[in-house]
Amino acid sequence: MKLRMVLIARVLALSWAVFWLFVFVAESLAWRTPVLVAAPWVGVGLLFVILALAPWRWELTGGVLLVVVGLLIGVAYAIWAPPGLPLASRVITIVVLGGPPLVAAILFLRHHRAVTAGA
């Protein structure tokens, strides 16, 4: 069970990060965005990947970082979402952006707690 929990957390976190990195790169290429405009978004995608990989080495620290990032992303999008966007679209986007890192973080932190309690 412990191994499966951490495996699910790793797959979820990495899938989330790689998905958003792909979205940022593909959107920049599709819209022929200038490099200086696309670079910050690609940087955010790379930051997501680094944050998804951090718990593989430092489970507690990485889990806490994923919690913070998931909450910050959700709150930031709720504040700065496009004004004409329907409420349902806002909620779905907040869940898709912030939900996976939160769920992965909970799994990483539960696994860390189970491992340290069993030791």
N, C-alpha and C positions, 0 to 999 in steps of 0.2 A: 504494500500500500504506500509506504513512504517513497519508494522509488518511482511508482506511478505518479504520485502527486507532484514530485519535482519535475518529472518528464513532461507532464501536462503543462506545468507552469512555464517551462522552458520553451515548449512548442508555441504556446499562446503568446508569450512575450515576443519571441522572435518573429512569429507570423505577423503580429501587429506592427512591429518596427519595419520589417521588410516591405509589408504592404504600403505603409505610408511613404517610405523611401521611394518605392516604385511610382506611387501616385505623384509625388513631387517631381521626380525626374521626367516621367512620361508627360505630365501636363506642361512642363517647361519646354520639352521638345515639340509637343503638338502645337503649342501656341507660339513657337519660335521666340521664346522669351530671351532677352539679352542675358548674357552670362552673369553680369553684375546684379541683375534682378533675381535670377534663378538661384544663385549661389547661397543666399541665406536659407531658402527653402530646402535645398539639398542638404545644407548643413544641419537643419532641424531633423531631416530624415536620418542622417548619419548619427546625430545625437541620440535619436530613438534607438538605433541599432546598438550603440554603445551602452545605453541604459538597459537594454534587454539582455545584453551579454554580462553585465556587471554581477548579477546574482549567481552566475555560474561559478564565479570565483569567491565572491563575498556575499553569501546568501542573505544575511541580515541587513547589511548596508544596502545592497542592491534592492532588496524587497522594500525597504523604507523609501529609497529613491523612487521606485516605481509608484508607490502610494502617493508621494508628493507630486510627481509628474502627472499622474492620472487625475488627481484633484485639481491641479493648476490648469491643465488643459481643459477640463470640463468647465471650470469657473471662467477662464479666459474666453472660451468660445461663447458661453452664455452671455457674457458682457459685450463682446465685440462681434457678435453674429450680424450678418447683413440685416438691415432694418426691415426690409420687405419680406423676409423669410417667414413662412408659416410656422406656427408653434410646433407642429408635428415634425417638421424638417429639422428644427433646432434640437428637439429632444433626441431624435434619431442620430444626428451628427454628434451630439455630446456623448451619447452612449457608445457610438462607434469609436470616437476619439479617446475618451477617457476610461471606458469600461474594461477593455482587455488588460491594460497595465494594472488596474486595480485588482482584477480577479487574479492575475498572475502573481501580483505582490502578496495577496492574501495566501495563496498556495505556497509561495516561497517562505513566508513568515511562519505558516503552520508547520511546514516541513522542518524549518530550522528549530522551532520549538520542540517538535517531536524528537528530533535527533539529539538536542541538548538535554531534554528530559530523560531520554533513554540511556544517556551516557553515564 
